[in-house]
């Protein structure tokens, strides 16, 4: 891109249609704003109609908070029926019947569900260390799979899931739903249109300030070896005596969870890869510590991760910085944001909003040199400038990124349409997050080959 076009605000705004025409957009992604809205504010909408010709019967494996939310969201789509639910805690199975109907079949053993011929797809929302095994078993039993993030518990588990999806041909979607949002789809379009110039840096922040946000979820009073299948929960991990803390607050422990990296960083990495078409970073480092929650957890409550992305045909080289703080006093009890910064501007990206800010200041004068007449800018006639900030906001009634994510999953089952976040994509997002996890405990840089998908020793 030439310097003249690089900094041409008028050219950019005309390209995106701000100057009096509808914005260039992915079909169905953007509708014209009402005339009374400011000219620098636009409404994001989704006009796609989904087919409900074929009924899809699903089952839920893991009836915790996220699993129940997933199932409820899937049922908002036409033609979806929840047939069965599985959990290792009896109390959740009782709650599932209250939530989804008394005729819901329930079991402690996920294999009971996989043997059923009347179930087309499963939602896997278990503890992280069970993801790989259940996913592979489900695919091999002919089920389509929606698997919560991270796709796997350790880096070495990923290739087997990718291979099984390829061999079975079943639909597989990982539950990092941000990339299916109107906001992230718009950001992808804006980056391609060079709205921020040449990308050089991205950052993401997760901030929480509550006990539950720090994974100290309530423990039911009836939690015991009678109401929980403790031995199955442990899987192939150390045979410890029953501990309700480990079962319900499992994200704090290395044997079952993946810390901030697998719970939160992977969301931002997935979204970033979608927007940039990246296959991953090549160098990863993290640091952090135990700053507040001294409750026996094995993973830090403050973490910073840095990632070096090499230049590829899809994007220029850039750096990514991720930060997570579970005792953050700055933004209430929960806060999330991702920003992408380029040579001409910055995008602040939320699932339902993109704020595009462009830098109109450009000077070729070196401030370290003594000013001369030749260096003084010419006094040209002043111009009418376009807006410094453009806001793209989801229209009222937008059902959110999780609804859209399940929409893509169900469309793929019904119509055979491709999905973005399949096993390959999911692993390419999970592996850098898990490498960040490894970097923290090794106190060293992790070198990653994003093409071969392997650690460089």
Secondary structure, DSSP 8 states (H G I E B T S, - for coil): --HHHHT-HHHHHHHTTTTTS----STTTEE---TTS-TTEEEE--------SS-EEEEEE--SHHHHHHHHHHHTSTTEEEEEEE-SBHHHHHHHHHHH-TT-EEES-HHHHHT-TT--EEEE-S-GGGHHHHHHHHHHTT-EEEEESSS-SSGGGHHHHHHHHHHH---EEEE-GGGGSHHHHHHHHHHHTTTTSSEEEEEEEEEE-STTTTT-----TT-STTTB-HHHHHTTS------HHHHHSGGGSTTT--HHIIIIIHHHHHHHHHHHT----SEEEEEEE--S--SS-SS-SEEEEEEEE---SSS--EEEEEEEETT--SSTTEEEEEEEEESSEEEEEETTEEEEEE--------TTS---TTTS-----------SEEEEEE-TT---HHHHHHHHHHHHHHH----SS-HHHHHHHHHHHHHHHHHHHHTS-EEEETTTTEE--
